[in-house]
Amino acid sequence: MNAAPDPHTDDSLEAANRQYDRSRMPWMIAIVLVGFLFIGCIVGGPIVMFMLYSRESARRTQCEANLKELAFNMDTYYGVHESFPAGWDVAENEDPPQPGWGWPAKVLTVTGAVYPSADALDKTLGSVLLQNDQRLELLQEAISGYLCPADEVYTYQGENHPDRRWVHDEQPVPFGLTTYVGNAGHLHDVAGAQPNTGIFFGNSRITIEQITDGQSYTIMVGERDLTQCRAGSWPGVPNPMSHDGGPSIWSVVAGARPKINAPPWNSDTECGEGFSSFHPDGVNVLMVDGSVKFLTNDIESNWNADAHSPEQGVLQRMMIRNYGDNLPGQ
């Protein structure tokens, strides 16, 4: 008995395809893709966030390590000289005033750095520049311990901000970059050898005994980023008599007037003269006792020109070494 013929035996491939309902395919593909995306967000999202968090955590840890190493070197310097280094040198009887060594260069003398040595600081920075020899290249060197890894230090090919470059032989010259600047104090419009209320200013040689608010409460050094806020230059100050903008005392110090992570530079109260960083929500600061604290952007900040004012914000008080001594009746 012959079997019944298969009705599809003679069907062509095109006919067979027409029998399959292909209208469902786009929906099936879409459902599969959405499923993969959903699973990717559930599984991959936390992984990406963890990787980003780990990267920032590592950068912040290294930045803290840099500051602690700086604290160690500062302590060594203090042991030799019995004071903290001057914020910047102001030579007597110079007209016009020449560039002066800054505190970062002075601290390097206890680290075994190739340059500058303690003997090199016997000559003014201005006189070194006038010689126009190989030391000029040494003054442009990048020093890893002075660079926070969270910052975009290669924004300007690893050099300092164009507005912070020094004029040498009538040409702007980049000098060694630093993303760590010292606490000059709360007074803003000061330069030269005028005293201030912080740790580093012109010809300052502050001692522990002068820091009466407590070493754990007084800021010594903090961060400033390069990309938005111009960072600084470790050799020193191009013009020790200027507090106005670019090549001035702000190359090595910060003042108390700007808030933490203030908006990018557009006036003399903004971040180019204060503390800032690329860490989320705040900056690392090194206290006089060698501890590192993280100050958030929302720390109370209320600048007042009068150091005696009880209205000074928390940030400003931390940048005045003897604020408690200034309050009437205390």
C-alpha positions as CSV (number, residue, x, y, z in Angstrom):
1,M,0.0,0.0,0.0
2,N,1.5,3.3,-1.1
3,A,1.9,6.0,1.6
4,A,0.1,9.3,1.1
5,P,2.2,11.9,-0.7
6,D,3.7,14.7,1.4
7,P,2.1,18.0,0.4
8,H,5.4,19.8,1.0
9,T,7.5,17.6,-1.2
10,D,7.3,19.7,-4.2
11,D,7.3,23.1,-2.4
12,S,10.0,25.5,-3.4
13,L,12.2,27.2,-0.8
14,E,10.4,30.5,-1.4
15,A,7.0,28.8,-0.8
16,A,8.3,27.2,2.5
17,N,9.5,30.6,3.7
18,R,6.1,32.1,3.0
19,Q,4.6,29.5,5.2
20,Y,6.6,30.7,8.2
21,D,5.2,33.8,9.9
22,R,8.2,36.1,9.8
23,S,6.3,39.0,11.3
24,R,7.2,37.8,14.8
25,M,11.0,38.0,14.2
26,P,11.5,41.7,14.9
27,W,9.6,41.4,18.2
28,M,11.6,38.4,19.2
29,I,14.9,40.1,18.4
30,A,13.8,43.2,20.3
31,I,12.8,41.2,23.4
32,V,16.2,39.4,23.4
33,L,18.1,42.6,23.0
34,V,16.2,44.3,25.8
35,G,16.8,41.3,28.0
36,F,20.5,41.5,27.4
37,L,20.6,45.2,28.0
38,F,18.6,44.7,31.3
39,I,21.0,42.0,32.4
40,G,23.9,44.2,31.4
41,C,22.7,47.1,33.5
42,I,22.0,44.8,36.5
43,V,25.3,43.1,36.3
44,G,27.6,45.5,34.4
45,G,26.4,48.7,36.0
46,P,27.7,47.9,39.5
47,I,30.9,46.6,38.0
48,V,31.6,49.8,36.1
49,M,30.7,51.9,39.2
50,F,33.0,49.8,41.3
51,M,35.8,50.2,38.9
52,L,35.3,54.0,38.8
53,Y,35.1,54.1,42.6
54,S,38.2,52.0,42.9
55,R,40.1,54.2,40.5
56,E,39.2,57.4,42.4
57,S,39.9,55.7,45.7
58,A,43.4,54.7,44.5
59,R,44.0,58.3,43.3
60,R,42.9,59.8,46.6
61,T,45.0,57.3,48.5
62,Q,48.1,58.2,46.5
63,C,47.3,61.9,47.0
64,E,47.1,61.4,50.7
65,A,50.4,59.5,50.6
66,N,52.0,62.4,48.8
67,L,50.8,64.8,51.5
68,K,52.0,62.6,54.2
69,E,55.4,62.3,52.6
70,L,55.5,66.1,52.4
71,A,54.7,66.2,56.1
72,F,57.6,64.0,56.8
73,N,59.9,66.2,54.7
74,M,58.5,69.3,56.3
75,D,59.2,67.8,59.8
76,T,62.8,67.1,58.7
77,Y,63.2,70.6,57.5
78,Y,61.8,72.0,60.8
79,G,64.2,69.9,62.7
80,V,67.2,71.4,60.9
81,H,66.0,75.0,60.7
82,E,63.7,75.2,63.8
83,S,60.9,76.8,61.8
84,F,58.8,76.1,58.7
85,P,60.3,77.5,55.5
86,A,59.4,81.0,54.3
87,G,56.4,80.9,51.9
88,W,58.6,82.8,49.4
89,D,61.8,84.8,49.6
90,V,61.7,88.6,49.3
91,A,65.1,90.0,48.7
92,E,66.0,93.4,50.2
93,N,66.7,96.4,48.0
94,E,65.7,94.8,44.7
95,D,64.2,97.1,42.1
96,P,62.4,95.7,40.3
97,P,61.8,92.7,42.6
98,Q,63.2,89.4,41.3
99,P,61.7,85.9,41.5
100,G,62.0,84.4,44.9
101,W,62.4,80.7,46.1
102,G,59.2,79.2,47.5
103,W,58.6,76.8,50.3
104,P,58.3,73.8,48.0
105,A,61.8,74.3,46.7
106,K,63.1,74.7,50.3
107,V,61.5,71.5,51.4
108,L,63.2,69.6,48.5
109,T,66.6,70.3,50.0
110,V,66.0,67.6,52.7
111,T,64.9,64.9,50.1
112,G,68.2,64.4,48.3
113,A,66.8,66.0,45.2
114,V,69.3,66.8,42.4
115,Y,68.3,70.4,42.5
116,P,68.0,72.7,44.4
117,S,70.4,71.9,47.2
118,A,70.6,73.9,50.4
119,D,73.7,75.6,49.0
120,A,71.7,76.6,45.9
121,L,69.2,78.5,48.0
122,D,72.0,80.8,49.2
123,K,71.7,82.5,45.8
124,T,68.4,84.2,45.0
125,L,66.2,82.5,42.4
126,G,66.4,85.7,40.3
127,S,70.2,85.5,40.1
128,V,70.0,81.9,39.1
129,L,67.7,82.7,36.2
130,L,70.0,85.5,35.0
131,Q,72.8,82.9,34.5
132,N,70.6,81.2,31.9
133,D,72.4,77.9,32.3
134,Q,71.4,74.3,32.7
135,R,69.7,75.1,36.0
136,L,66.9,76.6,34.1
137,E,66.0,73.1,32.8
138,L,66.2,71.7,36.3
139,L,63.7,74.3,37.5
140,Q,61.2,73.0,34.9
141,E,61.3,69.4,36.1
142,A,58.1,67.6,37.2
143,I,58.3,66.1,40.6
144,S,56.0,63.2,41.2
145,G,55.5,63.9,44.9
146,Y,54.1,67.4,44.0
147,L,51.5,66.1,41.6
148,C,48.1,64.7,42.7
149,P,47.2,61.8,40.5
150,A,43.5,62.8,40.5
151,D,44.4,66.0,38.6
152,E,44.7,66.2,34.8
153,V,48.4,67.1,35.1
154,Y,49.0,66.6,31.3
155,T,46.4,69.1,30.3
156,Y,49.2,71.5,29.2
157,Q,51.7,68.7,28.3
158,G,52.6,68.4,32.0
159,E,53.5,72.1,32.3
160,N,51.9,74.8,34.3
161,H,49.0,77.0,33.1
162,P,50.0,79.5,30.5
163,D,48.8,82.4,32.7
164,R,51.2,81.1,35.4
165,R,54.3,80.9,33.3
166,W,57.3,83.1,34.0
167,V,58.7,85.7,31.7
168,H,62.3,85.0,31.1
169,D,64.3,86.7,28.4
170,E,61.0,88.3,27.4
171,Q,59.5,84.9,26.8
172,P,56.9,83.0,28.9
173,V,58.6,79.9,30.3
174,P,56.9,77.0,32.1
175,F,58.4,76.2,35.5
176,G,58.0,73.0,37.6
177,L,54.4,72.2,38.2
178,T,52.9,71.6,41.7
179,T,49.3,70.8,42.6
180,Y,50.0,71.4,46.3
181,V,50.1,75.0,47.7
182,G,50.6,76.3,51.2
183,N,48.3,78.1,53.5
184,A,49.1,81.8,53.4
185,G,46.4,82.9,55.8
186,H,43.1,84.8,55.7
187,L,44.5,88.2,54.6
188,H,44.0,88.5,50.9
189,D,45.6,91.7,49.4
190,V,49.1,91.1,50.8
191,A,52.4,90.5,49.1
192,G,56.1,91.0,49.6
193,A,57.1,90.5,53.2
194,Q,53.8,91.6,54.7
195,P,52.8,89.3,57.5
196,N,49.7,87.0,57.2
197,T,47.8,84.7,59.5
198,G,48.7,81.4,57.9
199,I,51.9,79.3,57.8
200,F,53.6,80.5,54.6
201,F,54.0,84.1,53.4
202,G,56.8,86.5,52.4
203,N,60.0,85.8,54.5
204,S,57.8,83.9,57.1
205,R,59.5,81.5,59.4
206,I,56.6,80.3,61.5
207,T,57.3,78.1,64.5
208,I,55.0,75.6,66.3
209,E,54.7,77.9,69.3
210,Q,53.0,80.5,67.0
211,I,50.3,78.0,66.0
212,T,48.1,78.4,69.1
213,D,44.9,77.0,67.7
214,G,46.3,73.5,67.6
215,Q,48.3,71.6,65.1
216,S,45.4,69.3,64.2
217,Y,43.1,72.2,63.5
218,T,45.4,74.4,61.3
219,I,45.9,73.8,57.6
220,M,49.4,73.7,56.3
221,V,49.1,72.6,52.7
222,G,46.2,71.9,50.4
223,E,45.5,71.0,46.8
224,R,44.8,73.1,43.7
225,D,44.0,71.6,40.4
226,L,45.7,72.6,37.1
227,T,42.9,72.5,34.5
228,Q,40.4,74.9,36.0
229,C,42.4,76.6,38.8
230,R,46.0,77.0,37.5
231,A,47.7,75.0,40.2
232,G,51.2,76.4,41.1
233,S,55.0,76.2,40.5
234,W,57.3,74.5,43.0
235,P,60.4,76.7,42.4
236,G,58.8,79.8,43.9
237,V,57.2,83.1,43.1
238,P,57.8,85.0,39.8
239,N,56.9,88.3,41.4
240,P,57.0,88.3,45.2
241,M,55.4,91.8,45.3
242,S,52.2,90.8,43.4
243,H,49.0,89.2,44.6
244,D,47.2,89.9,41.3
245,G,46.3,86.9,39.3
246,G,48.9,85.0,37.3
247,P,52.6,85.0,38.0
248,S,52.3,86.1,41.6
249,I,52.4,84.8,45.2
250,W,49.6,82.4,44.3
251,S,52.2,80.2,42.6
252,V,53.0,78.6,46.0
253,V,50.2,79.5,48.4
254,A,46.4,79.7,48.7
255,G,44.3,82.3,50.6
256,A,41.2,81.9,52.7
257,R,38.9,84.1,50.7
258,P,37.8,81.6,48.0
259,K,35.6,78.7,48.9
260,I,36.7,75.1,48.4
261,N,36.4,74.2,44.7
262,A,35.1,77.7,43.9
263,P,34.1,78.3,40.3
264,P,36.9,78.5,37.7
265,W,38.9,81.7,37.7
266,N,37.0,84.9,36.8
267,S,38.0,87.2,39.7
268,D,40.4,87.5,42.5
269,T,38.1,85.6,44.8
270,E,37.9,82.4,42.8
271,C,39.7,79.1,42.8
272,G,43.0,80.2,41.3
273,E,43.9,81.7,44.7
274,G,42.4,79.0,46.9
275,F,42.1,75.2,47.3
276,S,40.6,72.9,44.7
277,S,40.8,69.4,43.3
278,F,39.3,66.8,40.9
279,H,38.4,64.5,43.8
280,P,34.6,64.3,44.0
281,D,33.1,66.9,46.4
282,G,36.2,68.3,48.1
283,V,39.9,68.5,48.6
284,N,42.7,66.9,50.7
285,V,44.5,69.2,53.1
286,L,47.6,68.5,55.2
287,M,47.3,69.7,58.8
288,V,50.3,71.0,60.8
289,D,50.3,67.8,62.9
290,G,50.9,65.7,59.7
291,S,47.4,64.3,59.4
292,V,45.4,64.5,56.2
293,K,41.8,65.6,56.2
294,F,39.2,65.8,53.4
295,L,37.4,69.1,53.3
296,T,34.1,68.9,51.5
297,N,32.8,71.7,49.2
298,D,30.0,72.6,51.7
299,I,32.3,73.4,54.6
300,E,31.2,76.7,56.1
301,S,33.1,79.5,54.3
302,N,32.6,83.1,55.3
303,W,35.6,85.4,54.7
304,N,36.0,88.5,56.7
305,A,39.0,90.9,56.5
306,D,39.1,91.3,60.2
307,A,41.0,88.4,61.8
308,H,39.2,89.3,65.1
309,S,35.7,88.7,63.6
310,P,33.6,86.0,65.2
311,E,31.9,85.7,61.8
312,Q,34.8,83.9,60.2
313,G,33.7,80.6,58.6
314,V,35.1,77.3,59.6
315,L,37.4,77.2,56.5
316,Q,38.8,80.7,57.4
317,R,39.4,79.7,61.0
318,M,41.4,76.7,59.9
319,M,43.6,79.0,57.9
320,I,44.3,81.3,60.8
321,R,47.0,79.9,63.0
322,N,46.0,81.9,66.1
323,Y,42.3,82.6,65.6
324,G,41.4,81.8,69.2
325,D,43.9,84.4,70.4
326,N,42.1,87.0,68.3
327,L,38.7,86.8,69.8
328,P,38.0,89.5,72.4
329,G,37.4,88.1,75.9
330,Q,39.0,84.7,75.1
